[in-house]
Amino acid sequence: MKRRPFVWDLVKAFVGALLLVLVINHWIVKPVRVVGASMYPTLEDGQVGFSNILIHKIESVERFDVVILAVEQDGEEIYIVKRAIGLPNETIEMRDDVLYINNEPIEQPFFDNDWYQSIKESMNGNFTSDFGPITLESDQYFFLGDNRRFSLDSRYYGPFESRDIVAKDLYILYPFQDIKIIRK
């Protein structure tokens, strides 16, 4: 019986593992490392996990979903985490910390109310600066960070198109005491 060289088996195992990682990273999940405070207190700087590419392909983005967006910055593509606020064909506006969608006030139930009130009081003003009205087109979304004073989001980049959405939902795995699932 002829024996195959160990090196050939090692190369096949390495190539197979690499292909598996590429397939998973491209079609199933996207690794995520939170950078900055734009989604605080929902997400904290340095948290690590993954986001679901596959579920984004199956389900549409709904209001208040947390998503990963691809953004062009300084000639390279980076990924940011934001929350869906405005959906296609809607008109959105923020006045005096009230979110209006198609001229109807909308509650934002994802906010930690104690944190929200403490920030608002310390800023001596609105938590979210006024903007709009902005009317979205049939393939546009408006995303904001939860920490509105410190977030570069659709107020900075403008509306995003569906092709900019990479994945939705987050599964935080590290640090271990922060393990959680963030859907809306």
N, C-alpha and C positions, 0 to 999 in steps of 0.2 A: 504494500500500500504506500502510495506516494504522499509525502507530507508537504502541505503548503507552507511557505515561509511565514514566520511570525510577523515580519514587517508588512507583508501584503494584508494580513488579517487586521493589523493595527490601522493601516491606511483606510481600508474599507469601513472599519468601525468609526474612525474619525470623520470620514466623508458622510457616512450615514447620519451621524449625530449632528453634523453641521447642517445638512439638508433638513433634518427634522426641526432644528432650531429656526432656520430661515422660514420654513413653512408655518410653524407656530407663530412666529413674530409677524409674518405678513398677512395671515388669514385668520388667526384665532385670537391671540392676545397681544397687547402692546405693553412692554415694560414701562413703568412710570416712576420717575423720581421727582418729587415735588420740590420746586425751587422758588423761594420767595414766600411772601405772606399774602398774595392776592386772593387766596381761597380760605384764609383763616376766618373763623375757627374750625370750619369743616375739615380742612387739610392744613397740616403744618409743614414748614420748611424741613426738608430732609427725609420725609416719609417716603417709603418705597413700596411699590406693589405693581399691579398690572391693571389694564383696562381691556374691555371685551370688544374686539373687532368684529367677531362673528355676530354677536347680538345686535350690533349696530347695522349690519347688513340685513338682518331679518326684521328688526323693529325700526320704526321711524323715531326720530328725536321728538320728545314731548317736552312741554314746558317744565322747567326746573330740573331736567336731566343734567347730570354732570358729564361732560364730554372732554375728549382730547382733541385739540385742534392743531393742524399744521399751519405754521406761520412763516413767511419769508422775512428774515431779519439779517441785515448786513450780508446779503448774498448767500445765506445758508438757511436750510429749513430747520426750524426748531418746533418743539411741541409745548403747548400750553394747556392748562386745565381751567375750564370755565363752566358756568351754568347757563343753560338755555333759558332765555327770558322771552324773546320775541320769535314767533314762528312765521313761516311764509305767508305773505299777503296781509300781515297785520300792521297796524299803526301803533307804535309805542312811544311813550312819553313818560318822563319823570318830573313831577312837580311837587315841591315841598315834601320830599321823601315818600310820595305816593306813586306807585307804578300804575300807569294807565295803559290798557290794551284796548284799542278801538274805542277810546274815550270812556272805558269802564274801569273803575279802580280794582286792582287785583292784590290780594293778600300774598305775602311772601313767607309761607309757613316754615321754611327751612332755616330762618334766622334764629339764633340763640337770643331770646329777647333781653336777658340781663346784659349780655355782652353788647348787643345792639344799642341799648339805652345808655350804657356807660360810655361807649364811643361817641354817641351823639351828644351827650352832655359835655364830654371833654373837648369836643370840637367846637362847641358853641355855634352850632349850625346844623345843616343837613348832613345826614350820613352819606347820601348819594346826591351829587350835584345835579341840578336840573338839566335836562336835555330833551330834544325833540320838539315837536312830533317828527318821528321818522317812519316812513312807510316802506315796508319790506316788499321786495319783489317775490315772484313765485318760487324761487330757489334760494332765498336768503333767510338767514337766522341772525338774531341779535343775542350775543353772549356777554355776561358780566361776571366778574369775580365777586365772591361773597364779601370780601374786605374792600368795599367800594372806593375808599379813599386811596388805596394803594394797589390798584389793579389796572394793568394795561389790557383792555378788552375791546369790545365793539365801539366804545366811545372813542378809542384811539385808532384801532385798525379799520373801523367801519363794519358793516354787515359782512358775515361770512356766508359762503355758499356751501351746499351739501358736500361738494368734493373736498372741502377743507376739514370736514369732520372725519377723524381717523377711527375713533372708538368711543364707546359710552360706558358708563358705570365704572367705578373704581373699587378695587379690592386691595386695601392697604395691608401689607404683611409685616412691615418693619418700620419702626421699632415694635417689638412683639407686644408691648403693653398697649399699642395703638391699633391692633388688628381690628378691621371693620370693613363693612361693605357700604358703599355710598351709591345709591341709585338715584334718589331725588332729594 
